[in-house]
Amino acid sequence: VRMEVDAQQARLSRREITRAALAHSRIVLVPDLATAFAVSNEYAPEHLILEIRDPRAWLPRVTSAGSVFLGAW
């Protein structure tokens, strides 16, 4: 993810704006989806995107999020 963000950022005309916006962002590595859901529920994001295989099956594990988006679109 980090390499792709860097690659896309290098091609943007507004790269300084995106650099500033991402300056306080973090990447959190977890060993599995169950841990990812535990971390997400602690963080309680305003927007949570479940772009995973069968997102509806995992939806009951979401306990703290402002809005949840399922799938790629």
C-alpha positions as CSV (number, residue, x, y, z in Angstrom):
1,V,0.0,0.0,0.0
2,R,2.8,2.4,0.9
3,M,4.6,1.8,-2.4
4,E,1.4,2.3,-4.4
5,V,0.5,5.6,-2.5
6,D,4.1,6.9,-3.2
7,A,3.8,5.9,-6.9
8,Q,0.5,7.6,-7.4
9,Q,1.5,10.6,-5.4
10,A,4.5,11.2,-7.6
11,R,2.2,11.4,-10.7
12,L,-0.3,13.9,-9.2
13,S,-0.2,17.6,-10.1
14,R,-1.3,18.4,-6.6
15,R,1.3,16.2,-4.9
16,E,2.1,18.7,-2.2
17,I,-1.6,18.9,-1.1
18,T,-1.7,15.1,-0.9
19,R,1.6,14.9,0.9
20,A,0.3,17.3,3.6
21,A,-3.0,15.4,3.8
22,L,-1.2,12.1,4.4
23,A,1.4,13.6,6.8
24,H,-0.6,12.5,9.8
25,S,-1.8,9.2,8.3
26,R,-0.7,5.8,9.5
27,I,-0.5,2.3,8.1
28,V,-1.4,-0.4,10.7
29,L,-0.2,-3.9,9.9
30,V,-2.2,-6.7,11.4
31,P,-1.8,-10.5,11.1
32,D,-5.4,-11.3,10.0
33,L,-8.9,-9.9,9.4
34,A,-10.1,-10.7,12.9
35,T,-7.4,-8.4,14.3
36,A,-8.1,-5.8,11.7
37,F,-11.7,-5.6,12.9
38,A,-10.6,-5.4,16.5
39,V,-8.3,-2.5,15.7
40,S,-11.0,-0.8,13.6
41,N,-13.6,-1.1,16.4
42,E,-11.2,0.5,18.9
43,Y,-10.4,3.3,16.4
44,A,-14.0,3.8,15.5
45,P,-13.6,5.3,12.0
46,E,-16.1,7.8,10.6
47,H,-16.0,5.9,7.3
48,L,-15.1,2.2,7.0
49,I,-14.7,0.5,3.7
50,L,-14.9,-3.3,3.7
51,E,-13.3,-4.1,0.4
52,I,-12.8,-7.8,1.2
53,R,-14.2,-11.1,-0.1
54,D,-17.8,-11.5,1.2
55,P,-18.0,-8.2,3.1
56,R,-21.5,-9.0,4.3
57,A,-20.3,-12.0,6.2
58,W,-17.9,-9.8,8.2
59,L,-20.4,-6.9,8.8
60,P,-21.6,-8.3,12.1
61,R,-18.0,-7.8,13.5
62,V,-18.3,-4.0,13.0
63,T,-19.4,-2.5,16.2
64,S,-18.0,1.1,16.0
65,A,-18.1,3.0,12.7
66,G,-19.9,6.0,11.5
67,S,-20.7,4.5,8.1
68,V,-19.8,1.2,6.5
69,F,-19.3,0.7,2.7
70,L,-19.3,-2.8,1.4
71,G,-17.3,-4.0,-1.6
72,A,-15.3,-2.3,-4.2
73,W,-18.0,0.1,-5.3
